[in-house]
Amino acid sequence: MLFMSYSRQDRSLVKPLVNLLRASGNEVFIDVEDLDYGENWKDQLDEAISRSSRFLLFWSKHSSRSDYVSAE
């Protein structure tokens, strides 16, 4: 599985790549689509990161200032 770490402000840039990776047969975890509603999202992120074979970090001005990206 591929874990996508990015700032939500960059979602419009990241989403096409997610679609391409999925179309190529990759399993991709992206928070806005794969977190289960009503569950502890931090635990879900930790689990997804630990299950991932790759961690893809999308670095930008927004992500450099994101506490969430830093935590991931």
Predicted model as a PDB file, atoms N, CA, C, CB and O in Angstrom, pLDDT in the B-factor column:
MODEL        1                                                                  
ATOM      1  N   MET A   1       0.846  -1.174   0.000  1.00 97.00           N  
ATOM      2  CA  MET A   1       0.000   0.000   0.000  1.00 97.00           C  
ATOM      3  C   MET A   1       0.891   1.236   0.000  1.00 97.00           C  
ATOM      4  CB  MET A   1      -0.962  -0.002   1.219  1.00 97.00           C  
ATOM      5  O   MET A   1       1.983   1.233   0.569  1.00 97.00           O  
ATOM      6  N   LEU A   2       0.415   2.274  -0.637  1.00 97.00           N  
ATOM      7  CA  LEU A   2       1.101   3.566  -0.679  1.00 97.00           C  
ATOM      8  C   LEU A   2       0.347   4.542   0.218  1.00 97.00           C  
ATOM      9  CB  LEU A   2       1.200   4.112  -2.146  1.00 97.00           C  
ATOM     10  O   LEU A   2      -0.869   4.690   0.096  1.00 97.00           O  
ATOM     11  N   PHE A   3       1.060   5.197   1.105  1.00 98.00           N  
ATOM     12  CA  PHE A   3       0.448   6.185   1.993  1.00 98.00           C  
ATOM     13  C   PHE A   3       0.767   7.573   1.471  1.00 98.00           C  
ATOM     14  CB  PHE A   3       0.946   6.016   3.458  1.00 98.00           C  
ATOM     15  O   PHE A   3       1.929   7.902   1.232  1.00 98.00           O  
ATOM     16  N   MET A   4      -0.260   8.384   1.296  1.00 97.00           N  
ATOM     17  CA  MET A   4      -0.089   9.739   0.784  1.00 97.00           C  
ATOM     18  C   MET A   4      -0.108  10.733   1.938  1.00 97.00           C  
ATOM     19  CB  MET A   4      -1.189  10.080  -0.246  1.00 97.00           C  
ATOM     20  O   MET A   4      -1.101  10.843   2.657  1.00 97.00           O  
ATOM     21  N   SER A   5       0.987  11.449   2.109  1.00 97.00           N  
ATOM     22  CA  SER A   5       1.070  12.500   3.115  1.00 97.00           C  
ATOM     23  C   SER A   5       1.160  13.832   2.387  1.00 97.00           C  
ATOM     24  CB  SER A   5       2.296  12.290   4.070  1.00 97.00           C  
ATOM     25  O   SER A   5       2.049  14.038   1.561  1.00 97.00           O  
ATOM     26  N   TYR A   6       0.241  14.729   2.693  1.00 97.00           N  
ATOM     27  CA  TYR A   6       0.128  15.989   1.961  1.00 97.00           C  
ATOM     28  C   TYR A   6      -0.700  16.965   2.776  1.00 97.00           C  
ATOM     29  CB  TYR A   6      -0.502  15.770   0.560  1.00 97.00           C  
ATOM     30  O   TYR A   6      -1.376  16.569   3.726  1.00 97.00           O  
ATOM     31  N   SER A   7      -0.651  18.217   2.416  1.00 97.00           N  
ATOM     32  CA  SER A   7      -1.538  19.214   3.013  1.00 97.00           C  
ATOM     33  C   SER A   7      -2.855  19.198   2.246  1.00 97.00           C  
ATOM     34  CB  SER A   7      -0.889  20.642   2.993  1.00 97.00           C  
ATOM     35  O   SER A   7      -2.863  19.121   1.017  1.00 97.00           O  
ATOM     36  N   ARG A   8      -3.938  19.270   2.953  1.00 93.00           N  
ATOM     37  CA  ARG A   8      -5.253  19.283   2.273  1.00 93.00           C  
ATOM     38  C   ARG A   8      -5.375  20.472   1.324  1.00 93.00           C  
ATOM     39  CB  ARG A   8      -6.398  19.326   3.311  1.00 93.00           C  
ATOM     40  O   ARG A   8      -6.169  20.438   0.384  1.00 93.00           O  
ATOM     41  N   GLN A   9      -4.606  21.504   1.561  1.00 96.00           N  
ATOM     42  CA  GLN A   9      -4.627  22.647   0.647  1.00 96.00           C  
ATOM     43  C   GLN A   9      -4.054  22.279  -0.725  1.00 96.00           C  
ATOM     44  CB  GLN A   9      -3.839  23.817   1.248  1.00 96.00           C  
ATOM     45  O   GLN A   9      -4.273  22.997  -1.702  1.00 96.00           O  
ATOM     46  N   ASP A  10      -3.331  21.177  -0.797  1.00 97.00           N  
ATOM     47  CA  ASP A  10      -2.746  20.714  -2.056  1.00 97.00           C  
ATOM     48  C   ASP A  10      -3.515  19.527  -2.646  1.00 97.00           C  
ATOM     49  CB  ASP A  10      -1.287  20.327  -1.839  1.00 97.00           C  
ATOM     50  O   ASP A  10      -3.036  18.877  -3.575  1.00 97.00           O  
ATOM     51  N   ARG A  11      -4.683  19.252  -2.117  1.00 95.00           N  
ATOM     52  CA  ARG A  11      -5.445  18.069  -2.533  1.00 95.00           C  
ATOM     53  C   ARG A  11      -5.691  18.046  -4.039  1.00 95.00           C  
ATOM     54  CB  ARG A  11      -6.777  18.019  -1.796  1.00 95.00           C  
ATOM     55  O   ARG A  11      -5.608  16.983  -4.654  1.00 95.00           O  
ATOM     56  N   SER A  12      -5.989  19.183  -4.640  1.00 96.00           N  
ATOM     57  CA  SER A  12      -6.269  19.200  -6.080  1.00 96.00           C  
ATOM     58  C   SER A  12      -5.043  18.809  -6.907  1.00 96.00           C  
ATOM     59  CB  SER A  12      -6.756  20.584  -6.503  1.00 96.00           C  
ATOM     60  O   SER A  12      -5.187  18.383  -8.052  1.00 96.00           O  
ATOM     61  N   LEU A  13      -3.861  18.946  -6.354  1.00 96.00           N  
ATOM     62  CA  LEU A  13      -2.638  18.530  -7.036  1.00 96.00           C  
ATOM     63  C   LEU A  13      -2.325  17.056  -6.798  1.00 96.00           C  
ATOM     64  CB  LEU A  13      -1.469  19.384  -6.576  1.00 96.00           C  
ATOM     65  O   LEU A  13      -1.769  16.388  -7.670  1.00 96.00           O  
ATOM     66  N   VAL A  14      -2.677  16.556  -5.635  1.00 96.00           N  
ATOM     67  CA  VAL A  14      -2.363  15.181  -5.244  1.00 96.00           C  
ATOM     68  C   VAL A  14      -3.378  14.193  -5.813  1.00 96.00           C  
ATOM     69  CB  VAL A  14      -2.317  15.062  -3.720  1.00 96.00           C  
ATOM     70  O   VAL A  14      -3.005  13.084  -6.196  1.00 96.00           O  
ATOM     71  N   LYS A  15      -4.631  14.567  -5.875  1.00 96.00           N  
ATOM     72  CA  LYS A  15      -5.699  13.663  -6.291  1.00 96.00           C  
ATOM     73  C   LYS A  15      -5.475  13.041  -7.672  1.00 96.00           C  
ATOM     74  CB  LYS A  15      -7.003  14.399  -6.286  1.00 96.00           C  
ATOM     75  O   LYS A  15      -5.699  11.839  -7.820  1.00 96.00           O  
ATOM     76  N   PRO A  16      -5.046  13.791  -8.688  1.00 97.00           N  
ATOM     77  CA  PRO A  16      -4.792  13.141  -9.983  1.00 97.00           C  
ATOM     78  C   PRO A  16      -3.724  12.049  -9.906  1.00 97.00           C  
ATOM     79  CB  PRO A  16      -4.373  14.180 -11.003  1.00 97.00           C  
ATOM     80  O   PRO A  16      -3.831  11.033 -10.594  1.00 97.00           O  
ATOM     81  N   LEU A  17      -2.709  12.243  -9.090  1.00 96.00           N  
ATOM     82  CA  LEU A  17      -1.688  11.218  -8.928  1.00 96.00           C  
ATOM     83  C   LEU A  17      -2.261   9.983  -8.231  1.00 96.00           C  
ATOM     84  CB  LEU A  17      -0.497  11.771  -8.136  1.00 96.00           C  
ATOM     85  O   LEU A  17      -1.937   8.854  -8.600  1.00 96.00           O  
ATOM     86  N   VAL A  18      -3.105  10.195  -7.235  1.00 97.00           N  
ATOM     87  CA  VAL A  18      -3.768   9.080  -6.561  1.00 97.00           C  
ATOM     88  C   VAL A  18      -4.572   8.280  -7.581  1.00 97.00           C  
ATOM     89  CB  VAL A  18      -4.687   9.589  -5.414  1.00 97.00           C  
ATOM     90  O   VAL A  18      -4.511   7.051  -7.592  1.00 97.00           O  
ATOM     91  N   ASN A  19      -5.318   8.964  -8.430  1.00 97.00           N  
ATOM     92  CA  ASN A  19      -6.119   8.290  -9.454  1.00 97.00           C  
ATOM     93  C   ASN A  19      -5.234   7.494 -10.412  1.00 97.00           C  
ATOM     94  CB  ASN A  19      -6.955   9.313 -10.237  1.00 97.00           C  
ATOM     95  O   ASN A  19      -5.574   6.370 -10.780  1.00 97.00           O  
ATOM     96  N   LEU A  20      -4.115   8.066 -10.813  1.00 97.00           N  
ATOM     97  CA  LEU A  20      -3.187   7.385 -11.710  1.00 97.00           C  
ATOM     98  C   LEU A  20      -2.579   6.154 -11.050  1.00 97.00           C  
ATOM     99  CB  LEU A  20      -2.082   8.338 -12.153  1.00 97.00           C  
ATOM    100  O   LEU A  20      -2.486   5.094 -11.669  1.00 97.00           O  
ATOM    101  N   LEU A  21      -2.166   6.295  -9.797  1.00 97.00           N  
ATOM    102  CA  LEU A  21      -1.589   5.160  -9.075  1.00 97.00           C  
ATOM    103  C   LEU A  21      -2.601   4.032  -8.916  1.00 97.00           C  
ATOM    104  CB  LEU A  21      -1.084   5.604  -7.703  1.00 97.00           C  
ATOM    105  O   LEU A  21      -2.262   2.861  -9.083  1.00 97.00           O  
ATOM    106  N   ARG A  22      -3.828   4.380  -8.597  1.00 97.00           N  
ATOM    107  CA  ARG A  22      -4.876   3.363  -8.463  1.00 97.00           C  
ATOM    108  C   ARG A  22      -5.181   2.704  -9.804  1.00 97.00           C  
ATOM    109  CB  ARG A  22      -6.153   3.986  -7.884  1.00 97.00           C  
ATOM    110  O   ARG A  22      -5.387   1.493  -9.874  1.00 97.00           O  
ATOM    111  N   ALA A  23      -5.210   3.499 -10.861  1.00 98.00           N  
ATOM    112  CA  ALA A  23      -5.473   2.945 -12.196  1.00 98.00           C  
ATOM    113  C   ALA A  23      -4.354   1.993 -12.616  1.00 98.00           C  
ATOM    114  CB  ALA A  23      -5.623   4.079 -13.234  1.00 98.00           C  
ATOM    115  O   ALA A  23      -4.565   1.109 -13.447  1.00 98.00           O  
ATOM    116  N   SER A  24      -3.178   2.173 -12.047  1.00 97.00           N  
ATOM    117  CA  SER A  24      -2.036   1.304 -12.341  1.00 97.00           C  
ATOM    118  C   SER A  24      -2.011   0.064 -11.466  1.00 97.00           C  
ATOM    119  CB  SER A  24      -0.746   2.067 -12.168  1.00 97.00           C  
ATOM    120  O   SER A  24      -1.076  -0.733 -11.536  1.00 97.00           O  
ATOM    121  N   GLY A  25      -3.046  -0.098 -10.638  1.00 97.00           N  
ATOM    122  CA  GLY A  25      -3.163  -1.293  -9.813  1.00 97.00           C  
ATOM    123  C   GLY A  25      -2.607  -1.173  -8.411  1.00 97.00           C  
ATOM    124  O   GLY A  25      -2.520  -2.170  -7.692  1.00 97.00           O  
ATOM    125  N   ASN A  26      -2.228   0.028  -8.009  1.00 97.00           N  
ATOM    126  CA  ASN A  26      -1.692   0.229  -6.664  1.00 97.00           C  
ATOM    127  C   ASN A  26      -2.809   0.466  -5.660  1.00 97.00           C  
ATOM    128  CB  ASN A  26      -0.716   1.404  -6.647  1.00 97.00           C  
ATOM    129  O   ASN A  26      -3.824   1.087  -5.974  1.00 97.00           O  
ATOM    130  N   GLU A  27      -2.606  -0.033  -4.458  1.00 97.00           N  
ATOM    131  CA  GLU A  27      -3.500   0.285  -3.345  1.00 97.00           C  
ATOM    132  C   GLU A  27      -2.959   1.565  -2.717  1.00 97.00           C  
ATOM    133  CB  GLU A  27      -3.587  -0.903  -2.286  1.00 97.00           C  
ATOM    134  O   GLU A  27      -1.797   1.623  -2.315  1.00 97.00           O  
ATOM    135  N   VAL A  28      -3.795   2.576  -2.634  1.00 97.00           N  
ATOM    136  CA  VAL A  28      -3.367   3.890  -2.145  1.00 97.00           C  
ATOM    137  C   VAL A  28      -4.250   4.300  -0.979  1.00 97.00           C  
ATOM    138  CB  VAL A  28      -3.424   4.958  -3.275  1.00 97.00           C  
ATOM    139  O   VAL A  28      -5.474   4.186  -1.048  1.00 97.00           O  
ATOM    140  N   PHE A  29      -3.622   4.778   0.097  1.00 97.00           N  
ATOM    141  CA  PHE A  29      -4.362   5.312   1.235  1.00 97.00           C  
ATOM    142  C   PHE A  29      -4.269   6.831   1.183  1.00 97.00           C  
ATOM    143  CB  PHE A  29      -3.809   4.755   2.594  1.00 97.00           C  
ATOM    144  O   PHE A  29      -3.182   7.408   1.209  1.00 97.00           O  
ATOM    145  N   ILE A  30      -5.429   7.459   1.110  1.00 96.00           N  
ATOM    146  CA  ILE A  30      -5.510   8.917   1.190  1.00 96.00           C  
ATOM    147  C   ILE A  30      -6.614   9.244   2.195  1.00 96.00           C  
ATOM    148  CB  ILE A  30      -5.798   9.573  -0.231  1.00 96.00           C  
ATOM    149  O   ILE A  30      -7.727   8.726   2.104  1.00 96.00           O  
ATOM    150  N   ASP A  31      -6.296  10.087   3.128  1.00 92.00           N  
ATOM    151  CA  ASP A  31      -7.168  10.309   4.284  1.00 92.00           C  
ATOM    152  C   ASP A  31      -8.608  10.631   3.932  1.00 92.00           C  
ATOM    153  CB  ASP A  31      -6.623  11.410   5.107  1.00 92.00           C  
ATOM    154  O   ASP A  31      -9.521  10.032   4.500  1.00 92.00           O  
ATOM    155  N   VAL A  32      -8.837  11.547   3.026  1.00 89.00           N  
ATOM    156  CA  VAL A  32     -10.206  11.996   2.752  1.00 89.00           C  
ATOM    157  C   VAL A  32     -11.095  10.914   2.159  1.00 89.00           C  
ATOM    158  CB  VAL A  32     -10.176  13.168   1.822  1.00 89.00           C  
ATOM    159  O   VAL A  32     -12.319  11.046   2.160  1.00 89.00           O  
ATOM    160  N   GLU A  33     -10.493   9.853   1.656  1.00 92.00           N  
ATOM    161  CA  GLU A  33     -11.284   8.763   1.070  1.00 92.00           C  
ATOM    162  C   GLU A  33     -11.254   7.493   1.904  1.00 92.00           C  
ATOM    163  CB  GLU A  33     -10.787   8.457  -0.318  1.00 92.00           C  
ATOM    164  O   GLU A  33     -12.175   6.680   1.819  1.00 92.00           O  
ATOM    165  N   ASP A  34     -10.228   7.307   2.695  1.00 94.00           N  
ATOM    166  CA  ASP A  34     -10.022   6.006   3.327  1.00 94.00           C  
ATOM    167  C   ASP A  34     -10.161   5.977   4.844  1.00 94.00           C  
ATOM    168  CB  ASP A  34      -8.689   5.518   2.975  1.00 94.00           C  
ATOM    169  O   ASP A  34     -10.092   4.900   5.436  1.00 94.00           O  
ATOM    170  N   LEU A  35     -10.353   7.109   5.483  1.00 92.00           N  
ATOM    171  CA  LEU A  35     -10.611   7.096   6.923  1.00 92.00           C  
ATOM    172  C   LEU A  35     -12.068   6.721   7.162  1.00 92.00           C  
ATOM    173  CB  LEU A  35     -10.283   8.479   7.567  1.00 92.00           C  
ATOM    174  O   LEU A  35     -12.963   7.230   6.486  1.00 92.00           O  
ATOM    175  N   ASP A  36     -12.303   5.841   8.112  1.00 91.00           N  
ATOM    176  CA  ASP A  36     -13.659   5.422   8.440  1.00 91.00           C  
ATOM    177  C   ASP A  36     -14.323   6.451   9.359  1.00 91.00           C  
ATOM    178  CB  ASP A  36     -13.650   4.028   9.106  1.00 91.00           C  
ATOM    179  O   ASP A  36     -13.790   6.808  10.409  1.00 91.00           O  
ATOM    180  N   TYR A  37     -15.479   6.906   8.941  1.00 90.00           N  
ATOM    181  CA  TYR A  37     -16.230   7.895   9.703  1.00 90.00           C  
ATOM    182  C   TYR A  37     -16.567   7.348  11.090  1.00 90.00           C  
ATOM    183  CB  TYR A  37     -17.515   8.295   8.952  1.00 90.00           C  
ATOM    184  O   TYR A  37     -16.995   6.203  11.235  1.00 90.00           O  
ATOM    185  N   GLY A  38     -16.368   8.187  12.101  1.00 90.00           N  
ATOM    186  CA  GLY A  38     -16.735   7.818  13.460  1.00 90.00           C  
ATOM    187  C   GLY A  38     -15.657   7.047  14.208  1.00 90.00           C  
ATOM    188  O   GLY A  38     -15.807   6.772  15.398  1.00 90.00           O  
ATOM    189  N   GLU A  39     -14.581   6.699  13.531  1.00 91.00           N  
ATOM    190  CA  GLU A  39     -13.481   5.981  14.172  1.00 91.00           C  
ATOM    191  C   GLU A  39     -12.384   6.971  14.552  1.00 91.00           C  
ATOM    192  CB  GLU A  39     -12.921   4.872  13.237  1.00 91.00           C  
ATOM    193  O   GLU A  39     -12.379   8.112  14.090  1.00 91.00           O  
ATOM    194  N   ASN A  40     -11.463   6.528  15.391  1.00 94.00           N  
ATOM    195  CA  ASN A  40     -10.342   7.379  15.793  1.00 94.00           C  
ATOM    196  C   ASN A  40      -9.409   7.557  14.595  1.00 94.00           C  
ATOM    197  CB  ASN A  40      -9.575   6.766  17.014  1.00 94.00           C  
ATOM    198  O   ASN A  40      -8.711   6.623  14.201  1.00 94.00           O  
ATOM    199  N   TRP A  41      -9.401   8.756  14.022  1.00 92.00           N  
ATOM    200  CA  TRP A  41      -8.647   8.981  12.795  1.00 92.00           C  
ATOM    201  C   TRP A  41      -7.139   8.886  13.009  1.00 92.00           C  
ATOM    202  CB  TRP A  41      -8.994  10.332  12.221  1.00 92.00           C  
ATOM    203  O   TRP A  41      -6.412   8.460  12.112  1.00 92.00           O  
ATOM    204  N   LYS A  42      -6.664   9.280  14.191  1.00 92.00           N  
ATOM    205  CA  LYS A  42      -5.222   9.188  14.450  1.00 92.00           C  
ATOM    206  C   LYS A  42      -4.773   7.733  14.473  1.00 92.00           C  
ATOM    207  CB  LYS A  42      -4.865   9.873  15.782  1.00 92.00           C  
ATOM    208  O   LYS A  42      -3.722   7.398  13.928  1.00 92.00           O  
ATOM    209  N   ASP A  43      -5.561   6.872  15.101  1.00 95.00           N  
ATOM    210  CA  ASP A  43      -5.244   5.445  15.119  1.00 95.00           C  
ATOM    211  C   ASP A  43      -5.279   4.862  13.707  1.00 95.00           C  
ATOM    212  CB  ASP A  43      -6.225   4.689  16.031  1.00 95.00           C  
ATOM    213  O   ASP A  43      -4.441   4.036  13.345  1.00 95.00           O  
ATOM    214  N   GLN A  44      -6.245   5.295  12.924  1.00 95.00           N  
ATOM    215  CA  GLN A  44      -6.346   4.805  11.553  1.00 95.00           C  
ATOM    216  C   GLN A  44      -5.136   5.221  10.713  1.00 95.00           C  
ATOM    217  CB  GLN A  44      -7.629   5.319  10.908  1.00 95.00           C  
ATOM    218  O   GLN A  44      -4.630   4.440   9.908  1.00 95.00           O  
ATOM    219  N   LEU A  45      -4.681   6.457  10.911  1.00 94.00           N  
ATOM    220  CA  LEU A  45      -3.490   6.914  10.190  1.00 94.00           C  
ATOM    221  C   LEU A  45      -2.263   6.118  10.599  1.00 94.00           C  
ATOM    222  CB  LEU A  45      -3.251   8.403  10.439  1.00 94.00           C  
ATOM    223  O   LEU A  45      -1.477   5.696   9.751  1.00 94.00           O  
ATOM    224  N   ASP A  46      -2.102   5.913  11.905  1.00 95.00           N  
ATOM    225  CA  ASP A  46      -0.961   5.128  12.396  1.00 95.00           C  
ATOM    226  C   ASP A  46      -0.969   3.727  11.793  1.00 95.00           C  
ATOM    227  CB  ASP A  46      -0.984   5.040  13.936  1.00 95.00           C  
ATOM    228  O   ASP A  46       0.068   3.222  11.362  1.00 95.00           O  
ATOM    229  N   GLU A  47      -2.134   3.111  11.767  1.00 96.00           N  
ATOM    230  CA  GLU A  47      -2.263   1.760  11.213  1.00 96.00           C  
ATOM    231  C   GLU A  47      -1.942   1.752   9.717  1.00 96.00           C  
ATOM    232  CB  GLU A  47      -3.685   1.215  11.454  1.00 96.00           C  
ATOM    233  O   GLU A  47      -1.234   0.867   9.236  1.00 96.00           O  
ATOM    234  N   ALA A  48      -2.460   2.728   8.993  1.00 96.00           N  
ATOM    235  CA  ALA A  48      -2.215   2.797   7.546  1.00 96.00           C  
ATOM    236  C   ALA A  48      -0.731   3.005   7.255  1.00 96.00           C  
ATOM    237  CB  ALA A  48      -3.042   3.935   6.911  1.00 96.00           C  
ATOM    238  O   ALA A  48      -0.188   2.397   6.333  1.00 96.00           O  
ATOM    239  N   ILE A  49      -0.081   3.852   8.028  1.00 96.00           N  
ATOM    240  CA  ILE A  49       1.355   4.082   7.828  1.00 96.00           C  
ATOM    241  C   ILE A  49       2.132   2.798   8.100  1.00 96.00           C  
ATOM    242  CB  ILE A  49       1.864   5.226   8.747  1.00 96.00           C  
ATOM    243  O   ILE A  49       3.041   2.449   7.347  1.00 96.00           O  
ATOM    244  N   SER A  50       1.782   2.103   9.161  1.00 96.00           N  
ATOM    245  CA  SER A  50       2.518   0.882   9.498  1.00 96.00           C  
ATOM    246  C   SER A  50       2.292  -0.227   8.467  1.00 96.00           C  
ATOM    247  CB  SER A  50       2.107   0.390  10.884  1.00 96.00           C  
ATOM    248  O   SER A  50       3.169  -1.070   8.277  1.00 96.00           O  
ATOM    249  N   ARG A  51       1.143  -0.244   7.802  1.00 96.00           N  
ATOM    250  CA  ARG A  51       0.851  -1.261   6.787  1.00 96.00           C  
ATOM    251  C   ARG A  51       1.403  -0.905   5.406  1.00 96.00           C  
ATOM    252  CB  ARG A  51      -0.642  -1.469   6.690  1.00 96.00           C  
ATOM    253  O   ARG A  51       1.423  -1.750   4.511  1.00 96.00           O  
ATOM    254  N   SER A  52       1.843   0.322   5.233  1.00 97.00           N  
ATOM    255  CA  SER A  52       2.267   0.787   3.914  1.00 97.00           C  
ATOM    256  C   SER A  52       3.688   0.341   3.585  1.00 97.00           C  
ATOM    257  CB  SER A  52       2.172   2.303   3.836  1.00 97.00           C  
ATOM    258  O   SER A  52       4.572   0.301   4.441  1.00 97.00           O  
ATOM    259  N   SER A  53       3.867   0.011   2.316  1.00 96.00           N  
ATOM    260  CA  SER A  53       5.211  -0.325   1.849  1.00 96.00           C  
ATOM    261  C   SER A  53       5.960   0.924   1.391  1.00 96.00           C  
ATOM    262  CB  SER A  53       5.139  -1.346   0.706  1.00 96.00           C  
ATOM    263  O   SER A  53       7.189   0.933   1.320  1.00 96.00           O  
ATOM    264  N   ARG A  54       5.207   1.973   1.082  1.00 97.00           N  
ATOM    265  CA  ARG A  54       5.802   3.249   0.658  1.00 97.00           C  
ATOM    266  C   ARG A  54       5.046   4.402   1.314  1.00 97.00           C  
ATOM    267  CB  ARG A  54       5.777   3.390  -0.899  1.00 97.00           C  
ATOM    268  O   ARG A  54       3.829   4.353   1.487  1.00 97.00           O  
ATOM    269  N   PHE A  55       5.800   5.434   1.670  1.00 97.00           N  
ATOM    270  CA  PHE A  55       5.247   6.653   2.252  1.00 97.00           C  
ATOM    271  C   PHE A  55       5.585   7.771   1.273  1.00 97.00           C  
ATOM    272  CB  PHE A  55       5.824   6.941   3.712  1.00 97.00           C  
ATOM    273  O   PHE A  55       6.752   8.124   1.111  1.00 97.00           O  
ATOM    274  N   LEU A  56       4.576   8.323   0.628  1.00 97.00           N  
ATOM    275  CA  LEU A  56       4.802   9.385  -0.347  1.00 97.00           C  
ATOM    276  C   LEU A  56       4.484  10.732   0.285  1.00 97.00           C  
ATOM    277  CB  LEU A  56       3.946   9.162  -1.618  1.00 97.00           C  
ATOM    278  O   LEU A  56       3.334  11.021   0.615  1.00 97.00           O  
ATOM    279  N   LEU A  57       5.504  11.541   0.445  1.00 97.00           N  
ATOM    280  CA  LEU A  57       5.362  12.869   1.048  1.00 97.00           C  
ATOM    281  C   LEU A  57       5.343  13.908  -0.053  1.00 97.00           C  
ATOM    282  CB  LEU A  57       6.509  13.160   2.056  1.00 97.00           C  
ATOM    283  O   LEU A  57       6.278  13.992  -0.849  1.00 97.00           O  
ATOM    284  N   PHE A  58       4.286  14.700  -0.102  1.00 96.00           N  
ATOM    285  CA  PHE A  58       4.171  15.777  -1.068  1.00 96.00           C  
ATOM    286  C   PHE A  58       4.510  17.084  -0.365  1.00 96.00           C  
ATOM    287  CB  PHE A  58       2.745  15.825  -1.697  1.00 96.00           C  
ATOM    288  O   PHE A  58       3.704  17.649   0.374  1.00 96.00           O  
ATOM    289  N   TRP A  59       5.725  17.540  -0.621  1.00 97.00           N  
ATOM    290  CA  TRP A  59       6.265  18.691   0.087  1.00 97.00           C  
ATOM    291  C   TRP A  59       5.897  19.970  -0.651  1.00 97.00           C  
ATOM    292  CB  TRP A  59       7.792  18.572   0.240  1.00 97.00           C  
ATOM    293  O   TRP A  59       6.074  20.077  -1.865  1.00 97.00           O  
ATOM    294  N   SER A  60       5.389  20.926   0.094  1.00 97.00           N  
ATOM    295  CA  SER A  60       5.004  22.224  -0.456  1.00 97.00           C  
ATOM    296  C   SER A  60       5.068  23.247   0.668  1.00 97.00           C  
ATOM    297  CB  SER A  60       3.573  22.176  -1.098  1.00 97.00           C  
ATOM    298  O   SER A  60       5.364  22.910   1.814  1.00 97.00           O  
ATOM    299  N   LYS A  61       4.790  24.486   0.330  1.00 97.00           N  
ATOM    300  CA  LYS A  61       4.708  25.511   1.381  1.00 97.00           C  
ATOM    301  C   LYS A  61       3.653  25.132   2.408  1.00 97.00           C  
ATOM    302  CB  LYS A  61       4.386  26.896   0.773  1.00 97.00           C  
ATOM    303  O   LYS A  61       3.846  25.312   3.610  1.00 97.00           O  
ATOM    304  N   HIS A  62       2.540  24.606   1.922  1.00 97.00           N  
ATOM    305  CA  HIS A  62       1.454  24.240   2.836  1.00 97.00           C  
ATOM    306  C   HIS A  62       1.848  23.070   3.736  1.00 97.00           C  
ATOM    307  CB  HIS A  62       0.194  23.885   2.045  1.00 97.00           C  
ATOM    308  O   HIS A  62       1.640  23.117   4.948  1.00 97.00           O  
ATOM    309  N   SER A  63       2.412  22.030   3.145  1.00 97.00           N  
ATOM    310  CA  SER A  63       2.759  20.858   3.956  1.00 97.00           C  
ATOM    311  C   SER A  63       3.897  21.160   4.920  1.00 97.00           C  
ATOM    312  CB  SER A  63       3.141  19.686   3.058  1.00 97.00           C  
ATOM    313  O   SER A  63       3.972  20.563   5.994  1.00 97.00           O  
ATOM    314  N   SER A  64       4.777  22.070   4.553  1.00 96.00           N  
ATOM    315  CA  SER A  64       5.882  22.423   5.453  1.00 96.00           C  
ATOM    316  C   SER A  64       5.381  23.098   6.727  1.00 96.00           C  
ATOM    317  CB  SER A  64       6.872  23.340   4.738  1.00 96.00           C  
ATOM    318  O   SER A  64       6.080  23.114   7.740  1.00 96.00           O  
ATOM    319  N   ARG A  65       4.171  23.655   6.674  1.00 96.00           N  
ATOM    320  CA  ARG A  65       3.580  24.321   7.840  1.00 96.00           C  
ATOM    321  C   ARG A  65       2.490  23.490   8.511  1.00 96.00           C  
ATOM    322  CB  ARG A  65       3.009  25.660   7.430  1.00 96.00           C  
ATOM    323  O   ARG A  65       1.840  23.953   9.449  1.00 96.00           O  
ATOM    324  N   SER A  66       2.292  22.271   8.033  1.00 95.00           N  
ATOM    325  CA  SER A  66       1.209  21.438   8.540  1.00 95.00           C  
ATOM    326  C   SER A  66       1.659  20.589   9.723  1.00 95.00           C  
ATOM    327  CB  SER A  66       0.675  20.545   7.434  1.00 95.00           C  
ATOM    328  O   SER A  66       2.591  19.793   9.606  1.00 95.00           O  
ATOM    329  N   ASP A  67       0.995  20.761  10.857  1.00 94.00           N  
ATOM    330  CA  ASP A  67       1.279  19.915  12.025  1.00 94.00           C  
ATOM    331  C   ASP A  67       0.932  18.459  11.734  1.00 94.00           C  
ATOM    332  CB  ASP A  67       0.494  20.409  13.257  1.00 94.00           C  
ATOM    333  O   ASP A  67       1.588  17.547  12.238  1.00 94.00           O  
ATOM    334  N   TYR A  68      -0.096  18.243  10.923  1.00 92.00           N  
ATOM    335  CA  TYR A  68      -0.519  16.883  10.602  1.00 92.00           C  
ATOM    336  C   TYR A  68       0.544  16.159   9.763  1.00 92.00           C  
ATOM    337  CB  TYR A  68      -1.862  16.908   9.854  1.00 92.00           C  
ATOM    338  O   TYR A  68       0.868  14.999  10.018  1.00 92.00           O  
ATOM    339  N   VAL A  69       1.071  16.856   8.771  1.00 95.00           N  
ATOM    340  CA  VAL A  69       2.118  16.263   7.938  1.00 95.00           C  
ATOM    341  C   VAL A  69       3.346  15.981   8.789  1.00 95.00           C  
ATOM    342  CB  VAL A  69       2.480  17.195   6.752  1.00 95.00           C  
ATOM    343  O   VAL A  69       3.978  14.936   8.634  1.00 95.00           O  
ATOM    344  N   SER A  70       3.690  16.891   9.682  1.00 93.00           N  
ATOM    345  CA  SER A  70       4.842  16.671  10.555  1.00 93.00           C  
ATOM    346  C   SER A  70       4.635  15.440  11.449  1.00 93.00           C  
ATOM    347  CB  SER A  70       5.096  17.915  11.419  1.00 93.00           C  
ATOM    348  O   SER A  70       5.572  14.678  11.686  1.00 93.00           O  
ATOM    349  N   ALA A  71       3.430  15.257  11.932  1.00 91.00           N  
ATOM    350  CA  ALA A  71       3.129  14.112  12.802  1.00 91.00           C  
ATOM    351  C   ALA A  71       3.206  12.793  12.038  1.00 91.00           C  
ATOM    352  CB  ALA A  71       1.737  14.271  13.426  1.00 91.00           C  
ATOM    353  O   ALA A  71       3.645  11.779  12.581  1.00 91.00           O  
ATOM    354  N   GLU A  72       2.778  12.810  10.782  1.00 92.00           N  
ATOM    355  CA  GLU A  72       2.831  11.589   9.977  1.00 92.00           C  
ATOM    356  C   GLU A  72       4.267  11.184   9.722  1.00 92.00           C  
ATOM    357  CB  GLU A  72       2.093  11.780   8.649  1.00 92.00           C  
ATOM    358  O   GLU A  72       4.516  10.176   9.060  1.00 92.00           O  
TER     359      GLU A  72                                                      
ENDMDL                                                                          
END                                                                             
